[in-house]
Amino acid sequence: MSKSGSRYLQKQKAQKKNRWRQNPLILFIRSLDFLGKLALGALLLGIAIFNIYHYDGFTPLLFIAALSIVFFPFAKRGTDDVIQPRVSERVFEMIDDRGFRGLGPLYLFTVLALSIPLGLIYMAYHYWQYRKAGRE
């Protein structure tokens, strides 16, 4: 094989190897932002467990809550990515405020309640975008 042919194969291998690193889901999972949102979801799960511990149907609620924790970082990232470009910076700070004076707690608990479908939509969108980019 000629030298240019071996270089071509080396470039193809490098591109294929780097292709997995460029997936936005994998990059997000490796980030500290993901761990912070996962910890926030675990804290909210602890609060929910403390509040619903005495109910008879505790086990299914616990399963749904644990599943929500897994999808919460993806749902939060997806809603932030959708809302942030569409509103001004000041409005987004008011919505995403961590204090009790803004809409932060309402926004957070809404995202937590809808985390399973929102997280699945976010993951499916990035999966299809990644597959579409791989074909081109």
C-alpha positions in Angstrom: 0.0 0.0 0.0 1.3 3.4 -0.8 2.1 5.9 1.9 -0.8 8.1 1.0 -3.1 5.1 1.3 -1.8 4.3 4.7 -2.3 7.9 5.8 -5.8 7.8 4.5 -6.5 4.7 6.6 -4.9 6.3 9.7 -7.1 9.4 9.2 -10.2 7.3 8.9 -9.4 5.4 12.1 -8.7 8.7 13.9 -12.0 10.1 12.7 -13.9 7.0 13.7 -12.3 7.1 17.1 -13.0 10.8 17.6 -16.6 10.3 16.4 -17.6 8.8 19.7 -16.1 11.7 21.6 -18.1 14.2 19.7 -21.5 12.7 20.8 -23.2 15.5 22.8 -24.8 13.0 25.2 -21.4 11.4 26.1 -19.8 14.8 26.5 -22.6 15.9 28.8 -22.4 12.7 30.9 -18.7 13.3 31.3 -19.1 16.9 32.5 -19.4 18.2 36.0 -22.7 19.8 35.0 -24.2 16.3 34.7 -23.0 15.3 38.2 -24.3 18.5 39.7 -27.7 18.0 38.2 -27.7 14.3 39.2 -26.9 15.3 42.8 -29.7 17.9 42.7 -32.1 15.2 41.5 -31.0 12.9 44.3 -31.6 15.6 46.8 -35.0 16.2 45.5 -35.6 12.4 45.6 -34.6 12.4 49.2 -37.1 15.1 49.9 -39.8 13.2 48.0 -39.1 9.9 49.8 -39.3 11.7 53.2 -42.7 13.1 52.2 -44.3 9.9 50.8 -42.7 7.3 53.0 -45.9 6.7 55.0 -48.2 6.0 52.0 -49.3 2.4 51.1 -48.3 2.6 47.5 -44.8 3.7 48.3 -42.9 1.1 46.1 -44.2 2.2 42.7 -43.7 5.9 43.6 -40.1 5.1 44.7 -39.4 3.3 41.3 -40.8 6.3 39.4 -38.9 8.7 41.5 -35.6 6.8 41.0 -36.2 6.7 37.2 -36.9 10.4 37.3 -33.5 11.0 38.9 -31.7 9.2 36.1 -33.5 11.4 33.5 -33.5 14.6 35.4 -30.1 15.9 34.2 -31.1 15.3 30.6 -34.5 17.0 31.1 -33.0 20.0 32.8 -30.3 20.4 30.1 -32.9 20.0 27.4 -35.3 22.5 28.8 -32.5 25.0 29.5 -31.3 24.6 25.9 -34.8 25.2 24.6 -35.7 28.1 26.8 -32.4 30.1 27.0 -32.2 31.2 23.4 -35.9 32.2 23.2 -36.0 34.5 26.2 -33.8 37.4 27.4 -30.9 36.7 29.8 -32.7 38.5 32.6 -35.9 36.4 32.2 -33.9 33.2 32.1 -32.1 34.1 35.3 -35.5 34.7 36.9 -36.8 31.4 35.7 -33.6 29.4 36.5 -33.1 31.2 39.9 -32.1 28.8 42.7 -33.5 31.1 45.4 -37.1 31.3 46.6 -37.9 34.7 45.1 -38.0 33.8 41.4 -39.7 31.0 39.5 -36.8 28.7 40.2 -38.5 26.2 42.5 -41.6 26.0 40.3 -39.5 25.5 37.2 -37.3 22.9 39.0 -40.2 20.8 40.3 -42.0 21.0 36.9 -38.9 19.7 35.2 -38.6 17.0 37.9 -42.2 16.0 37.4 -41.8 15.7 33.6 -38.2 14.5 33.7 -38.9 11.0 32.2 -40.6 12.2 29.0 -38.4 15.3 28.7 -35.2 13.3 29.2 -36.2 10.7 26.7 -37.0 13.4 24.1 -33.6 15.1 24.7 -31.8 11.8 24.4 -33.7 10.7 21.3 -33.1 14.1 19.6 -29.3 14.0 20.2 -29.2 10.3 19.2 -30.9 11.0 15.9 -28.8 14.1 15.2 -25.7 12.1 15.9 -26.7 9.3 13.7 -27.7 11.7 10.9 -24.3 13.4 11.1 -22.5 10.0 11.0 -24.2 9.1 7.7 -23.1 12.3 6.0 
